[in-house]
Amino acid sequence: MATDLFPWKTKDPITDDELIFICLNNAPCGTDRKQVQRLLRYYQIIFDRPTGPYNIFPLDMRQDNGT
C-alpha cells in the first residue's frame, strides 16, 4: 500500500487475533505445547468463519433477496 507521502510499500494492518496467531505459531518456546495447539485450533476456526453482511444476515432477511 504505497501513498504519495510514503512511496515505499507498507503492510496492511492485521487484527489482534491474527497477531496472536502468528506469535503463537512462531514462538512457542517456554509455553505448554498442548495449550498452544489448542489456541491455534481456536483461532483457525475463527479465521475460517465467513464474514460480511451476506453471511451475517440470512437471505430471507435481506431486502435485495440475493440479487
PDB file of N, CA, C and O in Angstrom:
ATOM      1  N   MET A   1       0.847  -1.159   0.000  1.00  0.00           N
ATOM      2  CA  MET A   1       0.000   0.000   0.000  1.00  0.00           C
ATOM      3  C   MET A   1       0.898   1.228   0.000  1.00  0.00           C
ATOM      4  O   MET A   1       1.312   1.680   1.067  1.00  0.00           O
ATOM      5  N   ALA A   2       1.205   1.772  -1.158  1.00  0.00           N
ATOM      6  CA  ALA A   2       2.050   2.946  -1.290  1.00  0.00           C
ATOM      7  C   ALA A   2       1.182   4.190  -1.423  1.00  0.00           C
ATOM      8  O   ALA A   2       0.130   4.162  -2.062  1.00  0.00           O
ATOM      9  N   THR A   3       1.633   5.273  -0.815  1.00  0.00           N
ATOM     10  CA  THR A   3       0.932   6.547  -0.919  1.00  0.00           C
ATOM     11  C   THR A   3       1.910   7.598  -1.399  1.00  0.00           C
ATOM     12  O   THR A   3       3.101   7.323  -1.546  1.00  0.00           O
ATOM     13  N   ASP A   4       1.412   8.807  -1.646  1.00  0.00           N
ATOM     14  CA  ASP A   4       2.302   9.887  -2.050  1.00  0.00           C
ATOM     15  C   ASP A   4       3.235  10.284  -0.914  1.00  0.00           C
ATOM     16  O   ASP A   4       4.381  10.668  -1.148  1.00  0.00           O
ATOM     17  N   LEU A   5       2.744  10.192   0.314  1.00  0.00           N
ATOM     18  CA  LEU A   5       3.553  10.557   1.472  1.00  0.00           C
ATOM     19  C   LEU A   5       4.652   9.529   1.725  1.00  0.00           C
ATOM     20  O   LEU A   5       5.784   9.889   2.048  1.00  0.00           O
ATOM     21  N   PHE A   6       4.314   8.250   1.575  1.00  0.00           N
ATOM     22  CA  PHE A   6       5.275   7.173   1.761  1.00  0.00           C
ATOM     23  C   PHE A   6       5.360   6.375   0.463  1.00  0.00           C
ATOM     24  O   PHE A   6       4.483   5.550   0.204  1.00  0.00           O
ATOM     25  N   PRO A   7       6.390   6.592  -0.363  1.00  0.00           N
ATOM     26  CA  PRO A   7       6.452   5.895  -1.655  1.00  0.00           C
ATOM     27  C   PRO A   7       6.757   4.406  -1.535  1.00  0.00           C
ATOM     28  O   PRO A   7       6.532   3.656  -2.484  1.00  0.00           O
ATOM     29  N   TRP A   8       7.261   3.969  -0.396  1.00  0.00           N
ATOM     30  CA  TRP A   8       7.530   2.544  -0.245  1.00  0.00           C
ATOM     31  C   TRP A   8       6.261   1.829   0.196  1.00  0.00           C
ATOM     32  O   TRP A   8       5.340   2.435   0.742  1.00  0.00           O
ATOM     33  N   LYS A   9       6.239   0.539  -0.051  1.00  0.00           N
ATOM     34  CA  LYS A   9       5.054  -0.249   0.285  1.00  0.00           C
ATOM     35  C   LYS A   9       5.083  -0.608   1.765  1.00  0.00           C
ATOM     36  O   LYS A   9       6.122  -0.974   2.315  1.00  0.00           O
ATOM     37  N   THR A  10       3.927  -0.496   2.389  1.00  0.00           N
ATOM     38  CA  THR A  10       3.779  -0.900   3.777  1.00  0.00           C
ATOM     39  C   THR A  10       2.752  -2.021   3.849  1.00  0.00           C
ATOM     40  O   THR A  10       1.898  -2.167   2.975  1.00  0.00           O
ATOM     41  N   LYS A  11       2.857  -2.796   4.897  1.00  0.00           N
ATOM     42  CA  LYS A  11       1.900  -3.889   5.077  1.00  0.00           C
ATOM     43  C   LYS A  11       0.573  -3.332   5.583  1.00  0.00           C
ATOM     44  O   LYS A  11       0.545  -2.362   6.342  1.00  0.00           O
ATOM     45  N   ASP A  12      -0.508  -3.944   5.163  1.00  0.00           N
ATOM     46  CA  ASP A  12      -1.813  -3.593   5.684  1.00  0.00           C
ATOM     47  C   ASP A  12      -1.884  -4.030   7.148  1.00  0.00           C
ATOM     48  O   ASP A  12      -1.282  -5.035   7.524  1.00  0.00           O
ATOM     49  N   PRO A  13      -2.613  -3.285   7.969  1.00  0.00           N
ATOM     50  CA  PRO A  13      -2.710  -3.682   9.380  1.00  0.00           C
ATOM     51  C   PRO A  13      -3.442  -5.010   9.534  1.00  0.00           C
ATOM     52  O   PRO A  13      -4.299  -5.367   8.726  1.00  0.00           O
ATOM     53  N   ILE A  14      -3.081  -5.730  10.589  1.00  0.00           N
ATOM     54  CA  ILE A  14      -3.734  -7.007  10.871  1.00  0.00           C
ATOM     55  C   ILE A  14      -4.493  -6.881  12.187  1.00  0.00           C
ATOM     56  O   ILE A  14      -4.242  -5.967  12.973  1.00  0.00           O
ATOM     57  N   THR A  15      -5.412  -7.794  12.420  1.00  0.00           N
ATOM     58  CA  THR A  15      -6.194  -7.757  13.644  1.00  0.00           C
ATOM     59  C   THR A  15      -5.373  -8.309  14.806  1.00  0.00           C
ATOM     60  O   THR A  15      -4.340  -8.948  14.606  1.00  0.00           O
ATOM     61  N   ASP A  16      -5.851  -8.053  16.020  1.00  0.00           N
ATOM     62  CA  ASP A  16      -5.183  -8.570  17.212  1.00  0.00           C
ATOM     63  C   ASP A  16      -5.173 -10.095  17.211  1.00  0.00           C
ATOM     64  O   ASP A  16      -4.185 -10.716  17.603  1.00  0.00           O
ATOM     65  N   ASP A  17      -6.272 -10.693  16.770  1.00  0.00           N
ATOM     66  CA  ASP A  17      -6.336 -12.157  16.721  1.00  0.00           C
ATOM     67  C   ASP A  17      -5.314 -12.726  15.752  1.00  0.00           C
ATOM     68  O   ASP A  17      -4.691 -13.748  16.041  1.00  0.00           O
ATOM     69  N   GLU A  18      -5.133 -12.079  14.604  1.00  0.00           N
ATOM     70  CA  GLU A  18      -4.126 -12.549  13.636  1.00  0.00           C
ATOM     71  C   GLU A  18      -2.727 -12.413  14.214  1.00  0.00           C
ATOM     72  O   GLU A  18      -1.882 -13.280  13.994  1.00  0.00           O
ATOM     73  N   LEU A  19      -2.470 -11.340  14.950  1.00  0.00           N
ATOM     74  CA  LEU A  19      -1.167 -11.148  15.574  1.00  0.00           C
ATOM     75  C   LEU A  19      -0.893 -12.227  16.615  1.00  0.00           C
ATOM     76  O   LEU A  19       0.208 -12.775  16.663  1.00  0.00           O
ATOM     77  N   ILE A  20      -1.876 -12.535  17.444  1.00  0.00           N
ATOM     78  CA  ILE A  20      -1.722 -13.585  18.448  1.00  0.00           C
ATOM     79  C   ILE A  20      -1.463 -14.925  17.773  1.00  0.00           C
ATOM     80  O   ILE A  20      -0.615 -15.692  18.228  1.00  0.00           O
ATOM     81  N   PHE A  21      -2.183 -15.214  16.693  1.00  0.00           N
ATOM     82  CA  PHE A  21      -1.998 -16.468  15.965  1.00  0.00           C
ATOM     83  C   PHE A  21      -0.570 -16.565  15.426  1.00  0.00           C
ATOM     84  O   PHE A  21       0.068 -17.610  15.556  1.00  0.00           O
ATOM     85  N   ILE A  22      -0.068 -15.501  14.830  1.00  0.00           N
ATOM     86  CA  ILE A  22       1.293 -15.502  14.277  1.00  0.00           C
ATOM     87  C   ILE A  22       2.322 -15.688  15.383  1.00  0.00           C
ATOM     88  O   ILE A  22       3.262 -16.469  15.237  1.00  0.00           O
ATOM     89  N   CYS A  23       2.145 -14.971  16.491  1.00  0.00           N
ATOM     90  CA  CYS A  23       3.103 -15.077  17.597  1.00  0.00           C
ATOM     91  C   CYS A  23       3.117 -16.483  18.200  1.00  0.00           C
ATOM     92  O   CYS A  23       4.184 -17.032  18.474  1.00  0.00           O
ATOM     93  N   LEU A  24       1.948 -17.057  18.403  1.00  0.00           N
ATOM     94  CA  LEU A  24       1.892 -18.416  18.952  1.00  0.00           C
ATOM     95  C   LEU A  24       2.509 -19.416  17.998  1.00  0.00           C
ATOM     96  O   LEU A  24       3.164 -20.366  18.427  1.00  0.00           O
ATOM     97  N   ASN A  25       2.305 -19.212  16.715  1.00  0.00           N
ATOM     98  CA  ASN A  25       2.816 -20.136  15.711  1.00  0.00           C
ATOM     99  C   ASN A  25       4.332 -20.034  15.579  1.00  0.00           C
ATOM    100  O   ASN A  25       4.997 -21.035  15.317  1.00  0.00           O
ATOM    101  N   ASN A  26       4.882 -18.840  15.756  1.00  0.00           N
ATOM    102  CA  ASN A  26       6.311 -18.628  15.526  1.00  0.00           C
ATOM    103  C   ASN A  26       7.181 -18.806  16.766  1.00  0.00           C
ATOM    104  O   ASN A  26       8.343 -19.194  16.647  1.00  0.00           O
ATOM    105  N   ALA A  27       6.646 -18.533  17.944  1.00  0.00           N
ATOM    106  CA  ALA A  27       7.488 -18.548  19.135  1.00  0.00           C
ATOM    107  C   ALA A  27       6.825 -19.295  20.287  1.00  0.00           C
ATOM    108  O   ALA A  27       6.446 -18.678  21.282  1.00  0.00           O
ATOM    109  N   PRO A  28       6.680 -20.612  20.168  1.00  0.00           N
ATOM    110  CA  PRO A  28       6.050 -21.355  21.258  1.00  0.00           C
ATOM    111  C   PRO A  28       7.006 -21.734  22.389  1.00  0.00           C
ATOM    112  O   PRO A  28       6.625 -22.493  23.281  1.00  0.00           O
ATOM    113  N   CYS A  29       8.235 -21.225  22.372  1.00  0.00           N
ATOM    114  CA  CYS A  29       9.215 -21.593  23.404  1.00  0.00           C
ATOM    115  C   CYS A  29       8.744 -21.135  24.782  1.00  0.00           C
ATOM    116  O   CYS A  29       8.261 -20.014  24.941  1.00  0.00           O
ATOM    117  N   GLY A  30       8.888 -22.003  25.767  1.00  0.00           N
ATOM    118  CA  GLY A  30       8.524 -21.671  27.129  1.00  0.00           C
ATOM    119  C   GLY A  30       7.030 -21.740  27.389  1.00  0.00           C
ATOM    120  O   GLY A  30       6.561 -21.278  28.429  1.00  0.00           O
ATOM    121  N   THR A  31       6.280 -22.309  26.462  1.00  0.00           N
ATOM    122  CA  THR A  31       4.833 -22.427  26.649  1.00  0.00           C
ATOM    123  C   THR A  31       4.440 -23.897  26.653  1.00  0.00           C
ATOM    124  O   THR A  31       5.204 -24.765  26.230  1.00  0.00           O
ATOM    125  N   ASP A  32       3.242 -24.152  27.135  1.00  0.00           N
ATOM    126  CA  ASP A  32       2.703 -25.505  27.128  1.00  0.00           C
ATOM    127  C   ASP A  32       2.282 -25.848  25.698  1.00  0.00           C
ATOM    128  O   ASP A  32       1.408 -25.187  25.136  1.00  0.00           O
ATOM    129  N   ARG A  33       2.886 -26.855  25.117  1.00  0.00           N
ATOM    130  CA  ARG A  33       2.658 -27.198  23.713  1.00  0.00           C
ATOM    131  C   ARG A  33       1.199 -27.521  23.429  1.00  0.00           C
ATOM    132  O   ARG A  33       0.668 -27.119  22.393  1.00  0.00           O
ATOM    133  N   LYS A  34       0.542 -28.243  24.337  1.00  0.00           N
ATOM    134  CA  LYS A  34      -0.864 -28.596  24.133  1.00  0.00           C
ATOM    135  C   LYS A  34      -1.762 -27.358  24.194  1.00  0.00           C
ATOM    136  O   LYS A  34      -2.734 -27.252  23.446  1.00  0.00           O
ATOM    137  N   GLN A  35      -1.432 -26.434  25.079  1.00  0.00           N
ATOM    138  CA  GLN A  35      -2.214 -25.210  25.172  1.00  0.00           C
ATOM    139  C   GLN A  35      -2.057 -24.373  23.909  1.00  0.00           C
ATOM    140  O   GLN A  35      -3.030 -23.809  23.408  1.00  0.00           O
ATOM    141  N   VAL A  36      -0.829 -24.292  23.393  1.00  0.00           N
ATOM    142  CA  VAL A  36      -0.587 -23.535  22.154  1.00  0.00           C
ATOM    143  C   VAL A  36      -1.341 -24.167  20.992  1.00  0.00           C
ATOM    144  O   VAL A  36      -1.947 -23.454  20.193  1.00  0.00           O
ATOM    145  N   GLN A  37      -1.315 -25.487  20.886  1.00  0.00           N
ATOM    146  CA  GLN A  37      -2.033 -26.159  19.807  1.00  0.00           C
ATOM    147  C   GLN A  37      -3.538 -25.921  19.904  1.00  0.00           C
ATOM    148  O   GLN A  37      -4.210 -25.725  18.891  1.00  0.00           O
ATOM    149  N   ARG A  38      -4.066 -25.939  21.140  1.00  0.00           N
ATOM    150  CA  ARG A  38      -5.493 -25.689  21.341  1.00  0.00           C
ATOM    151  C   ARG A  38      -5.859 -24.262  20.910  1.00  0.00           C
ATOM    152  O   ARG A  38      -6.875 -24.049  20.247  1.00  0.00           O
ATOM    153  N   LEU A  39      -5.029 -23.294  21.289  1.00  0.00           N
ATOM    154  CA  LEU A  39      -5.291 -21.905  20.907  1.00  0.00           C
ATOM    155  C   LEU A  39      -5.171 -21.702  19.396  1.00  0.00           C
ATOM    156  O   LEU A  39      -5.950 -20.952  18.807  1.00  0.00           O
ATOM    157  N   LEU A  40      -4.199 -22.368  18.770  1.00  0.00           N
ATOM    158  CA  LEU A  40      -4.057 -22.258  17.322  1.00  0.00           C
ATOM    159  C   LEU A  40      -5.279 -22.821  16.603  1.00  0.00           C
ATOM    160  O   LEU A  40      -5.735 -22.245  15.616  1.00  0.00           O
ATOM    161  N   ARG A  41      -5.817 -23.951  17.093  1.00  0.00           N
ATOM    162  CA  ARG A  41      -7.047 -24.505  16.508  1.00  0.00           C
ATOM    163  C   ARG A  41      -8.218 -23.554  16.692  1.00  0.00           C
ATOM    164  O   ARG A  41      -9.023 -23.372  15.779  1.00  0.00           O
ATOM    165  N   TYR A  42      -8.317 -22.939  17.883  1.00  0.00           N
ATOM    166  CA  TYR A  42      -9.390 -21.990  18.174  1.00  0.00           C
ATOM    167  C   TYR A  42      -9.338 -20.797  17.208  1.00  0.00           C
ATOM    168  O   TYR A  42     -10.352 -20.426  16.617  1.00  0.00           O
ATOM    169  N   TYR A  43      -8.157 -20.206  17.056  1.00  0.00           N
ATOM    170  CA  TYR A  43      -8.039 -19.048  16.170  1.00  0.00           C
ATOM    171  C   TYR A  43      -8.237 -19.433  14.707  1.00  0.00           C
ATOM    172  O   TYR A  43      -8.759 -18.630  13.933  1.00  0.00           O
ATOM    173  N   GLN A  44      -7.840 -20.622  14.313  1.00  0.00           N
ATOM    174  CA  GLN A  44      -8.050 -21.058  12.932  1.00  0.00           C
ATOM    175  C   GLN A  44      -9.540 -21.179  12.642  1.00  0.00           C
ATOM    176  O   GLN A  44      -9.986 -20.839  11.546  1.00  0.00           O
ATOM    177  N   ILE A  45     -10.313 -21.660  13.612  1.00  0.00           N
ATOM    178  CA  ILE A  45     -11.768 -21.734  13.436  1.00  0.00           C
ATOM    179  C   ILE A  45     -12.351 -20.342  13.278  1.00  0.00           C
ATOM    180  O   ILE A  45     -13.215 -20.120  12.430  1.00  0.00           O
ATOM    181  N   ILE A  46     -11.884 -19.408  14.086  1.00  0.00           N
ATOM    182  CA  ILE A  46     -12.373 -18.027  13.980  1.00  0.00           C
ATOM    183  C   ILE A  46     -12.046 -17.448  12.606  1.00  0.00           C
ATOM    184  O   ILE A  46     -12.890 -16.789  11.999  1.00  0.00           O
ATOM    185  N   PHE A  47     -10.834 -17.685  12.111  1.00  0.00           N
ATOM    186  CA  PHE A  47     -10.434 -17.127  10.817  1.00  0.00           C
ATOM    187  C   PHE A  47     -11.177 -17.764   9.657  1.00  0.00           C
ATOM    188  O   PHE A  47     -11.377 -17.123   8.625  1.00  0.00           O
ATOM    189  N   ASP A  48     -11.589 -19.017   9.808  1.00  0.00           N
ATOM    190  CA  ASP A  48     -12.279 -19.716   8.727  1.00  0.00           C
ATOM    191  C   ASP A  48     -13.756 -19.366   8.629  1.00  0.00           C
ATOM    192  O   ASP A  48     -14.409 -19.704   7.642  1.00  0.00           O
ATOM    193  N   ARG A  49     -14.292 -18.690   9.643  1.00  0.00           N
ATOM    194  CA  ARG A  49     -15.707 -18.311   9.608  1.00  0.00           C
ATOM    195  C   ARG A  49     -15.943 -17.284   8.513  1.00  0.00           C
ATOM    196  O   ARG A  49     -15.147 -16.360   8.349  1.00  0.00           O
ATOM    197  N   PRO A  50     -17.016 -17.433   7.772  1.00  0.00           N
ATOM    198  CA  PRO A  50     -17.332 -16.405   6.775  1.00  0.00           C
ATOM    199  C   PRO A  50     -17.810 -15.137   7.473  1.00  0.00           C
ATOM    200  O   PRO A  50     -18.524 -15.193   8.475  1.00  0.00           O
ATOM    201  N   THR A  51     -17.402 -13.990   6.926  1.00  0.00           N
ATOM    202  CA  THR A  51     -17.793 -12.711   7.487  1.00  0.00           C
ATOM    203  C   THR A  51     -18.410 -11.848   6.403  1.00  0.00           C
ATOM    204  O   THR A  51     -18.394 -12.204   5.224  1.00  0.00           O
ATOM    205  N   GLY A  52     -18.935 -10.746   6.798  1.00  0.00           N
ATOM    206  CA  GLY A  52     -19.532  -9.820   5.850  1.00  0.00           C
ATOM    207  C   GLY A  52     -21.043  -9.814   5.968  1.00  0.00           C
ATOM    208  O   GLY A  52     -21.622 -10.712   6.579  1.00  0.00           O
ATOM    209  N   PRO A  53     -21.692  -8.805   5.386  1.00  0.00           N
ATOM    210  CA  PRO A  53     -23.137  -8.668   5.543  1.00  0.00           C
ATOM    211  C   PRO A  53     -23.933  -9.821   4.934  1.00  0.00           C
ATOM    212  O   PRO A  53     -25.016 -10.138   5.425  1.00  0.00           O
ATOM    213  N   TYR A  54     -23.428 -10.446   3.889  1.00  0.00           N
ATOM    214  CA  TYR A  54     -24.169 -11.530   3.246  1.00  0.00           C
ATOM    215  C   TYR A  54     -24.106 -12.820   4.050  1.00  0.00           C
ATOM    216  O   TYR A  54     -24.926 -13.714   3.838  1.00  0.00           O
ATOM    217  N   ASN A  55     -23.153 -12.936   4.968  1.00  0.00           N
ATOM    218  CA  ASN A  55     -23.075 -14.109   5.818  1.00  0.00           C
ATOM    219  C   ASN A  55     -23.685 -13.871   7.190  1.00  0.00           C
ATOM    220  O   ASN A  55     -24.062 -14.821   7.875  1.00  0.00           O
ATOM    221  N   ILE A  56     -23.783 -12.610   7.595  1.00  0.00           N
ATOM    222  CA  ILE A  56     -24.365 -12.295   8.888  1.00  0.00           C
ATOM    223  C   ILE A  56     -25.888 -12.356   8.813  1.00  0.00           C
ATOM    224  O   ILE A  56     -26.536 -12.908   9.702  1.00  0.00           O
ATOM    225  N   PHE A  57     -26.463 -11.784   7.742  1.00  0.00           N
ATOM    226  CA  PHE A  57     -27.909 -11.742   7.594  1.00  0.00           C
ATOM    227  C   PHE A  57     -28.355 -12.835   6.627  1.00  0.00           C
ATOM    228  O   PHE A  57     -27.829 -12.925   5.517  1.00  0.00           O
ATOM    229  N   PRO A  58     -29.305 -13.658   7.026  1.00  0.00           N
ATOM    230  CA  PRO A  58     -29.807 -14.701   6.124  1.00  0.00           C
ATOM    231  C   PRO A  58     -30.463 -14.086   4.887  1.00  0.00           C
ATOM    232  O   PRO A  58     -30.835 -12.912   4.885  1.00  0.00           O
ATOM    233  N   LEU A  59     -30.595 -14.891   3.845  1.00  0.00           N
ATOM    234  CA  LEU A  59     -31.129 -14.425   2.561  1.00  0.00           C
ATOM    235  C   LEU A  59     -32.544 -13.867   2.701  1.00  0.00           C
ATOM    236  O   LEU A  59     -32.881 -12.879   2.049  1.00  0.00           O
ATOM    237  N   ASP A  60     -33.378 -14.485   3.541  1.00  0.00           N
ATOM    238  CA  ASP A  60     -34.758 -14.019   3.651  1.00  0.00           C
ATOM    239  C   ASP A  60     -34.883 -12.707   4.433  1.00  0.00           C
ATOM    240  O   ASP A  60     -35.934 -12.069   4.373  1.00  0.00           O
ATOM    241  N   MET A  61     -33.844 -12.285   5.166  1.00  0.00           N
ATOM    242  CA  MET A  61     -33.897 -11.032   5.914  1.00  0.00           C
ATOM    243  C   MET A  61     -33.396  -9.856   5.078  1.00  0.00           C
ATOM    244  O   MET A  61     -33.693  -8.704   5.393  1.00  0.00           O
ATOM    245  N   ARG A  62     -32.643 -10.133   4.020  1.00  0.00           N
ATOM    246  CA  ARG A  62     -32.096  -9.041   3.205  1.00  0.00           C
ATOM    247  C   ARG A  62     -33.172  -8.464   2.312  1.00  0.00           C
ATOM    248  O   ARG A  62     -34.078  -9.172   1.873  1.00  0.00           O
ATOM    249  N   GLN A  63     -33.067  -7.179   2.047  1.00  0.00           N
ATOM    250  CA  GLN A  63     -34.054  -6.527   1.201  1.00  0.00           C
ATOM    251  C   GLN A  63     -33.831  -6.810  -0.276  1.00  0.00           C
ATOM    252  O   GLN A  63     -34.781  -6.762  -1.058  1.00  0.00           O
ATOM    253  N   ASP A  64     -32.595  -7.105  -0.677  1.00  0.00           N
ATOM    254  CA  ASP A  64     -32.330  -7.344  -2.090  1.00  0.00           C
ATOM    255  C   ASP A  64     -32.644  -8.781  -2.513  1.00  0.00           C
ATOM    256  O   ASP A  64     -32.619  -9.080  -3.707  1.00  0.00           O
ATOM    257  N   ASN A  65     -32.938  -9.677  -1.565  1.00  0.00           N
ATOM    258  CA  ASN A  65     -33.275 -11.081  -1.831  1.00  0.00           C
ATOM    259  C   ASN A  65     -32.208 -11.808  -2.633  1.00  0.00           C
ATOM    260  O   ASN A  65     -32.514 -12.713  -3.409  1.00  0.00           O
ATOM    261  N   GLY A  66     -30.955 -11.411  -2.445  1.00  0.00           N
ATOM    262  CA  GLY A  66     -29.844 -12.119  -3.078  1.00  0.00           C
ATOM    263  C   GLY A  66     -29.566 -11.719  -4.512  1.00  0.00           C
ATOM    264  O   GLY A  66     -28.744 -12.358  -5.167  1.00  0.00           O
ATOM    265  N   THR A  67     -30.214 -10.693  -5.025  1.00  0.00           N
ATOM    266  CA  THR A  67     -29.966 -10.280  -6.405  1.00  0.00           C
ATOM    267  C   THR A  67     -28.892  -9.242  -6.465  1.00  0.00           C
ATOM    268  O   THR A  67     -28.546  -8.773  -7.550  1.00  0.00           O
TER     269      THR A  67
END
